[in-house]
Amino acid sequence: MGEFDAIGDAMTGGMLAAAVEPRTGVGDDGHTHEANCLNCGAPLAGTYCSNCGQKAHVHRSLRAFMGDFVAGVLNFEGKFWKTLPMLVWRPGELTRRYIVGERATFISPIALYLFSVFLTFAVLNFTGALDTGKVDDVGANIQFVVKEQQAEIAKLEKQRAEAVKAGKPVTNLDKKLTQDKKDLAALEKVRHGQLTDADVGDETPQWIRGVVEKVQKNPQLVVTNMQDAASKYSWLLIPLSLPFMWLLFPFSRKYRLYDHTVFVTYSLSFMMMLVIVADALIEFNMPAVAGFLFFVPPFHMYRQLRGAYQLGRFSAIVRTLFLTTFAFIAGALFFVVVAALGVA
């Protein structure tokens, strides 16, 4: 009830403010006609304020608001269709041109990244790729692994019996059997949610035991929380990636942190869109084609590195190899953060 009371108070306060605030200066066309800028107070002489850049006459009509909305959508769409082809095929040129100052032609990296993150999670939710109900499939997968493990143990026991009959040593087979049986027992406990403190280990920190308990108690809630954290904190991928970009050009005076930030943000935007394409291919029963997309990121990184940093082929290839490794590390760090937030 407290939250609803707060909302009610806020709405009441807003209506009171609207009643008290004078509505002078608004013409019949819904626009204000002021001699001074309503944002900074500077004298107006033209369509825009010469001091802060705000429009001289702001609107206060629904029609003008919708006009701004349509203009904003068309402006974004126009830039989008100029930015997307270059992001896909000429990412290095796009990055370099944006860095040197061509800002009005292309969508800014951060705007494109936020849009791609929103679109990615929207598509994945729509296609059911993030359906938490699929967590139940884990039990079926574990059961399948259990059956395979049981078949492997039966095979080893048969080999051991034949080795004993033939008078051959069975030490290695015994070691393998012992380990496989331990693994099978652990899988059975995981499948039935019967892991104990003894299984986790006395030397295991208490916080890890707490994580295990939460995952066992409600795995669907943990997965949902992780998905929420991944969408809310997706921007963390940018600062997590920057140190690795710096390692590609250590102590360079030619390329600065801003250049690396633009590079990383455009690159991550492309990777997000690649996830959308892969999900669509899987949805249309083309998993083999979707698997082929796994080889696209290194090629894209190579083209972006070579164009953005004006590198030779050999230098770009070497840095691409390092960057591919760094990308996996940054992704792993992000997963650790998301997992920690999911079980918090």
C-alpha positions in Angstrom: 0.0 0.0 0.0 2.9 2.4 0.7 4.0 2.3 -3.0 0.5 3.1 -4.2 0.2 6.0 -1.7 3.5 7.4 -3.0 2.3 7.2 -6.6 -1.0 8.9 -5.6 0.9 11.7 -3.8 3.2 12.2 -6.8 0.2 12.5 -9.1 -1.5 14.9 -6.8 1.6 17.0 -6.6 1.9 17.0 -10.3 -1.7 18.2 -10.7 -1.2 20.9 -8.1 1.9 22.1 -9.9 0.1 22.2 -13.2 -2.7 24.3 -11.5 -0.2 26.8 -10.0 2.2 27.0 -12.9 1.2 29.9 -15.2 0.5 29.0 -18.8 1.4 32.3 -20.3 3.4 32.6 -23.5 1.7 29.8 -25.3 0.0 30.7 -28.6 -2.9 29.2 -30.4 -0.5 27.1 -32.4 0.7 25.3 -29.2 4.2 26.9 -29.4 5.7 29.4 -27.0 6.8 32.7 -28.4 9.6 34.0 -26.2 12.2 36.7 -26.5 14.6 34.8 -24.3 15.6 31.1 -24.3 13.5 29.1 -21.9 16.5 26.9 -21.1 19.3 29.3 -20.4 17.7 32.8 -20.6 19.9 34.1 -23.4 18.3 36.6 -25.9 16.9 34.8 -29.0 17.9 35.8 -32.5 16.9 33.0 -34.8 15.5 29.5 -34.8 17.9 28.2 -32.2 19.5 29.7 -29.1 23.0 30.8 -29.9 24.1 29.9 -26.3 22.8 26.4 -25.6 21.4 25.3 -29.0 17.8 24.8 -27.8 14.9 25.6 -30.2 13.8 29.2 -29.9 10.1 28.2 -29.7 9.2 25.0 -27.8 5.9 23.2 -28.3 3.2 22.5 -25.8 0.7 20.7 -27.9 0.0 17.0 -28.6 0.2 17.5 -32.3 3.7 19.0 -32.0 4.7 16.3 -29.6 3.7 13.6 -32.2 5.6 15.6 -34.8 8.7 15.4 -32.7 8.2 11.7 -32.2 7.9 11.0 -35.9 10.9 13.2 -36.7 12.9 11.4 -34.1 12.0 8.0 -35.5 12.7 9.0 -39.1 16.0 10.6 -38.1 17.1 7.4 -36.3 15.9 5.2 -39.1 17.7 7.3 -41.7 21.0 7.1 -39.7 20.3 3.4 -39.0 20.3 2.4 -42.7 23.5 4.4 -43.2 25.2 2.9 -40.1 24.1 -0.8 -40.3 25.7 -1.7 -43.7 29.0 -0.2 -42.7 28.8 -1.9 -39.3 28.4 -5.3 -41.0 30.9 -5.0 -43.9 33.1 -2.0 -43.2 33.2 -1.7 -39.4 36.7 -0.3 -39.4 35.8 2.6 -41.7 32.7 3.3 -39.7 34.7 3.4 -36.4 37.4 5.6 -37.9 35.0 8.0 -39.5 33.0 8.4 -36.3 36.2 9.0 -34.3 37.5 11.7 -36.6 34.2 13.6 -36.3 31.5 12.4 -38.7 28.8 12.3 -36.0 25.7 13.5 -37.8 25.9 10.8 -40.4 25.9 7.7 -38.2 24.2 6.5 -35.0 26.4 7.0 -32.0 28.0 3.8 -30.7 26.2 3.9 -27.3 22.8 4.6 -28.9 23.3 1.7 -31.3 24.5 -0.5 -28.5 21.5 0.2 -26.2 19.1 -0.3 -29.1 20.8 -3.6 -30.1 20.7 -4.9 -26.5 17.0 -4.0 -26.2 16.2 -5.6 -29.5 18.2 -8.7 -28.7 16.4 -9.4 -25.4 13.1 -8.6 -27.0 13.7 -11.1 -29.9 15.0 -13.8 -27.5 12.0 -13.4 -25.3 9.6 -13.5 -28.3 11.1 -16.6 -29.7 11.2 -18.3 -26.3 15.0 -18.7 -26.2 15.0 -17.1 -22.7 12.0 -19.2 -21.5 12.7 -20.0 -17.9 10.4 -23.0 -18.2 13.2 -24.7 -20.2 15.2 -25.0 -17.0 13.1 -28.2 -16.5 14.9 -29.6 -19.6 18.1 -29.7 -17.6 16.8 -32.6 -15.6 16.1 -34.5 -18.8 19.6 -33.7 -20.1 21.2 -34.9 -16.8 19.1 -38.1 -17.0 20.5 -38.7 -20.6 24.1 -38.2 -19.3 23.4 -40.6 -16.4 22.3 -43.3 -18.9 25.4 -42.7 -20.9 27.6 -42.9 -17.8 25.9 -46.2 -16.8 26.5 -47.6 -20.2 30.2 -46.6 -20.0 30.5 -48.3 -16.6 28.9 -51.5 -17.9 31.3 -51.4 -20.8 34.3 -51.0 -18.5 33.1 -53.8 -16.2 32.8 -56.1 -19.2 36.4 -55.1 -20.3 37.6 -55.7 -16.8 36.1 -59.2 -16.6 37.6 -60.1 -20.0 41.0 -58.8 -18.8 40.9 -60.8 -15.6 39.9 -63.9 -17.6 42.9 -63.3 -19.9 45.3 -62.7 -17.0 45.9 -59.1 -18.0 46.4 -56.2 -15.5 43.3 -54.3 -14.5 44.8 -51.4 -12.5 43.9 -48.7 -15.0 40.5 -50.1 -15.6 39.8 -50.1 -11.8 40.9 -46.4 -11.6 38.6 -45.5 -14.5 35.7 -47.5 -13.0 36.1 -45.8 -9.6 36.2 -42.3 -11.1 33.2 -43.0 -13.3 31.2 -44.4 -10.4 31.9 -41.3 -8.4 30.8 -39.1 -11.3 27.7 -41.1 -11.7 26.9 -40.7 -8.0 27.4 -37.0 -8.2 25.1 -36.7 -11.3 22.4 -38.7 -9.4 22.6 -36.2 -6.5 22.4 -33.2 -8.8 19.4 -34.7 -10.6 17.5 -35.2 -7.4 18.8 -32.0 -5.7 20.5 -34.0 -2.9 23.9 -32.2 -2.8 25.1 -31.8 0.8 27.8 -29.8 2.5 29.9 -32.9 2.4 29.6 -33.0 -1.4 30.5 -29.4 -1.7 33.5 -29.8 0.6 34.3 -28.6 4.0 36.9 -26.2 2.6 34.4 -24.6 0.4 33.6 -20.9 1.4 30.2 -20.3 3.0 29.1 -18.0 0.2 29.5 -20.8 -2.4 27.5 -23.1 -0.3 24.7 -20.5 -0.1 24.8 -20.2 -3.9 24.5 -24.0 -4.3 21.5 -24.0 -1.9 19.7 -21.2 -3.8 20.2 -22.9 -7.1 19.0 -26.2 -5.8 16.0 -24.6 -4.1 14.7 -22.5 -7.1 16.7 -22.8 -10.3 14.1 -21.0 -12.4 14.3 -17.9 -10.1 18.1 -17.9 -10.4 17.9 -18.1 -14.2 15.3 -15.3 -14.3 17.4 -13.1 -12.1 20.4 -13.7 -14.2 18.5 -12.8 -17.3 17.4 -9.5 -15.7 20.9 -8.8 -14.6 22.3 -9.5 -18.1 19.9 -7.0 -19.6 20.3 -4.3 -16.9 24.0 -4.5 -16.7 24.9 -5.2 -20.3 26.7 -1.9 -20.4 29.4 -3.5 -18.1 30.7 -5.3 -21.2 32.2 -2.0 -22.4 34.4 -1.2 -19.4 35.3 -4.9 -19.0 36.6 -4.9 -22.6 38.5 -1.6 -22.5 41.6 -2.9 -20.6 42.0 -5.7 -23.1 41.8 -3.2 -26.0 44.5 -1.1 -24.3 46.7 -4.2 -24.1 46.6 -4.4 -27.9 48.1 -0.9 -28.2 50.0 -0.4 -24.9 51.4 3.1 -24.3 50.2 4.2 -27.7 49.9 8.0 -28.2 48.2 7.7 -31.5 45.1 5.8 -30.2 43.4 6.9 -27.1 40.9 5.4 -24.7 38.1 7.2 -26.6 39.1 5.4 -29.8 39.0 2.0 -28.0 35.6 2.8 -26.5 34.1 3.6 -29.8 35.6 0.4 -31.3 34.4 -1.8 -28.4 30.8 -0.4 -28.4 30.3 -0.7 -32.2 31.8 -4.2 -32.0 29.5 -5.3 -29.2 26.5 -3.8 -31.1 27.4 -6.1 -34.1 27.7 -9.1 -31.8 24.3 -8.5 -30.3 22.8 -8.3 -33.8 24.6 -11.5 -34.7 22.8 -13.2 -31.8 19.5 -12.0 -33.2 20.3 -13.5 -36.6 21.5 -16.8 -35.0 18.3 -17.0 -33.0 16.2 -16.4 -36.1 18.0 -19.1 -38.0 17.5 -21.6 -35.2 13.8 -20.6 -35.0 13.5 -21.4 -38.8 15.2 -24.8 -38.2 18.5 -23.9 -39.6 20.9 -24.7 -36.7 23.7 -25.7 -39.0 23.7 -22.2 -40.6 23.5 -20.6 -37.2 26.5 -22.6 -36.1 28.5 -21.2 -39.1 28.0 -17.7 -37.6 30.4 -18.7 -34.8 33.3 -18.0 -37.3 32.0 -14.5 -38.1 33.2 -12.6 -35.0 36.9 -13.1 -35.7 36.6 -12.0 -39.3 34.6 -9.0 -38.2 37.2 -8.1 -35.5 39.9 -8.4 -38.1 38.2 -6.0 -40.5 37.3 -3.5 -37.8 40.9 -3.6 -36.3 42.5 -3.1 -39.7 40.2 -0.2 -40.7 39.9 1.6 -37.4 43.5 1.4 -36.4 44.9 1.5 -40.0 46.9 -1.7 -39.5 48.7 -4.0 -42.0 47.4 -7.5 -42.6 49.9 -9.3 -40.4 49.5 -6.8 -37.6 45.7 -7.0 -37.8 45.7 -10.9 -37.8 48.0 -11.1 -34.8 45.9 -8.6 -32.8 42.7 -10.4 -33.9 44.0 -13.6 -32.4 44.7 -11.8 -29.1 41.4 -9.9 -29.3 39.4 -13.2 -29.8 41.0 -14.6 -26.6 40.3 -11.3 -24.7 36.7 -11.4 -25.8 36.2 -14.8 -24.2 37.8 -13.6 -21.0 35.7 -10.4 -20.9 32.6 -12.5 -21.6 33.5 -14.9 -18.8 34.0 -12.0 -16.4 30.6 -10.6 -17.4 29.0 -14.0 -16.8 30.5 -14.2 -13.3 29.0 -10.8 -12.5 25.6 -11.8 -13.9 25.7 -15.1 -12.0 26.6 -13.3 -8.8 23.7 -10.9 -9.2 21.4 -13.7 -10.1 21.9 -15.6 -6.9 22.3 -12.5 -4.7 
